[in-house]
């Protein structure tokens, strides 16, 4: 199982608030977090979001180490 989570984030990708003991992102520390949870690796879905221009990060936080193992990507929404 994985997640597809999106949040505004202008900092470095590796600087998301992180609980190192459990190796997960602290979701409650992120403003305007949206996304889908409990997705099978081969699943497809459609998600519609209205994102304002700015910097964002999309990541999985379903399993320990997802985020730190590279299941994260920064992107920019331009006006």
ChimeraX attribute file (.defattr): number of C-alpha atoms within 10 A of each C-alpha:
attribute: neighborCount
match mode: 1-to-1
recipient: residues
	/A:1	13
	/A:2	18
	/A:3	20
	/A:4	18
	/A:5	18
	/A:6	22
	/A:7	19
	/A:8	21
	/A:9	19
	/A:10	15
	/A:11	12
	/A:12	9
	/A:13	17
	/A:14	11
	/A:15	10
	/A:16	18
	/A:17	13
	/A:18	16
	/A:19	12
	/A:20	12
	/A:21	7
	/A:22	11
	/A:23	15
	/A:24	20
	/A:25	23
	/A:26	14
	/A:27	16
	/A:28	9
	/A:29	11
	/A:30	15
	/A:31	10
	/A:32	11
	/A:33	14
	/A:34	14
	/A:35	16
	/A:36	14
	/A:37	14
	/A:38	11
	/A:39	15
	/A:40	10
	/A:41	9
	/A:42	6
	/A:43	9
	/A:44	8
	/A:45	6
	/A:46	5
	/A:47	8
	/A:48	6
	/A:49	8
	/A:50	5
	/A:51	14
	/A:52	12
	/A:53	11
	/A:54	13
	/A:55	16
	/A:56	19
	/A:57	20
	/A:58	22
	/A:59	22
	/A:60	27
	/A:61	23
	/A:62	18
	/A:63	13
	/A:64	16
	/A:65	16
	/A:66	18
	/A:67	22
	/A:68	18
	/A:69	9
	/A:70	12
	/A:71	15
	/A:72	18
	/A:73	13
	/A:74	17
	/A:75	13
	/A:76	15
	/A:77	10
	/A:78	9
	/A:79	6
